Amino acid sequence: MKMLQPQSVKTLKVAHLIFIMMWTIGVLMMGILYWRPSMNSLELLYNQTTALFIDYVLVIPGAVLAVLTGIIYGIKTKWGFFTYRWLTVKWVVGIAIILIGTFGLHPLALEIIDRASVGANEAITFPTDYFGIKLTIVNWMAIIQGAALLFLIWVSVFKPWNKKKS
């Protein structure tokens, strides 16, 4: 299989870095919004819908495109997919972040928005704890995802583990 030329690898690297930045900054911004104290359901609704917008505009496209550029890296460069332990860690943790966000965090965030919409439409002031454990889970998941993405950036820069033994 024909490998990418050095100039093409650099272009791929720039694209991959941009997508990683979109994904990481988006998750961190969502975490800030999730942790911002809301005084009533209207503020909570605004915070959560803004976070959802960030999810749709930065996080989801950034994650999908980072994975796609990672696949191209794996196929068209010497790096491969699992040649190095740090690459294996990146794949496992990155896919775990995507799965947890898609099937865990996103549905909870939508449910919180639905509940906050009811309160906002009826001009009812609910304390944030009205939303209970689900809001707490969303808050902590955002922190865990942000920390995991920052860890993956660290792994990418420092490449801490040796090549896997054949």
N, C-alpha and C positions, 0 to 999 in steps of 0.2 A: 504494500500500500504506500502510495506517495505521501511523504511528510510535507508539512508546511515549510515554506522558505522562512529564513530568519525575520524578514520584514513583516511577513504575514503573522508570524508568531507574536511579534511585538504589537501588531494591530489587535490581534485576538486578546492579548494581555490587557491592553487599554480598555477594550470593550468589557472584558470580564471584571476588571476593577471598577468600572463605572456601575455595572449591575450590582456588584457586591456593595458598593456605597449606597445605591438606591435602597437595597434591601435592608442594610444595617441601619442607616440613618432613619429610614421609615419606621422600623421596629422601635428604635430608641425614641423617636418623636411620639409614636403611639403610647409607649410606656409613660412618657411625661404626661400626656393627656389623661391616661388611665389613672395616674396617681395624683393628678390635680384634684384637690378637694372640691366637691360640688356642694353647694348649699341647698339646692333644690333639684327637682326632676328636670326642669328646663335646662339648667346648666349642665346636668349630667347628660341630657339628650344632645346638647351642642357638642360637648366633649367627645361623646361616643360616636356621633355622626362624623365629626371631623376626623377621628381616628379611623373610621371605616373608609372615608375618602382617601386618607393616606395609604391605607391598606390596598385599595384598588388602584391607586395611581403610582405608588412607589414600591410597596412591599411585594405584591403579587408579581408584577412585571419584572422587578429586580430579581426575585427568587427564580422565576421560570427561566429568564434569560441567563442568569448565572449558571444554572444547571446545564442549559443548552451549550453555553460556551465551555463549560467544564467537560461536557461530552466530546465536543470538538477537540479540546486539549487532549483528552484521553485517546482519541482515535488518531489524530493527525500530528502528534508530537511524541517525543521520546518519553514523556512523563507517564503515559499509560493511565490506568485507573487505580490499580492497587500495587504498583511497583514499589512504592515507599509507604511506610507505616503512616506517616503524616497525611498522605493522600487518602488512605483508607479511613483515617479518622475524619478527615474533611467530608468524605462522601457519607459516612454513617451519620455524623452529627448534622450535616446539612439536610439530608433527607429526613431525619427525625424532626428537625425544626419545622420543615415544611409540613410534614404529616400532623404534628401537634397543632400547628397553626390552622391548618385546613379543617381538620376534623374535631379539634378541641376548642381552640380559642375563638375562631370565627363564628361558629354557631352560638357560643355563649355571648359574644359581643352583640350579635343580632337580637338575641333574646332580651338582653339588657336594654337595647334601643327600643324594642317593642314595649317593654314595661315602662320605660321612661317617657315614651310618646303618650301613653295613656295618662300619666300624671301631668305632663305638660299641657295636653289638650284640655284637661279638666281643671287646670290652674290649681292643682293640688301640690302642696309642698311636702315632699317625702324626704326624710333624712336619707343620706346615702346608704346607711346600713339596712334600709328597707329592701334593698336589692340583694342583701344577704351574701352568702358564700360565693355566689356566682361572680359578683363584682370583685371579691377578693381573689378568686382564682384567676380572673382575667388580669388583674393587676400583677400578681406574682408571675404568671406565665409570660407577660410582656418583659419583666425583668430577666427571667431565665432565658428567654429567647435572645434578648439583647446581649446578655453576658455570653451566651453560646456563640453568637455571631462574632463578638469581639475576640473570643477565644480562637475561633477559626481564622481570623485575620492574623492573630499572633502565630498560630501554627503555620500559616502560609509564609510568613516572613522568616521565622526562625527555623522551620523544618526540623523539629527537635528529635526525631527518631531516625535511626539508620535505615538503610535499605533492607527490605525483607529478605530473609534467607530463602534461597531457592529450594 
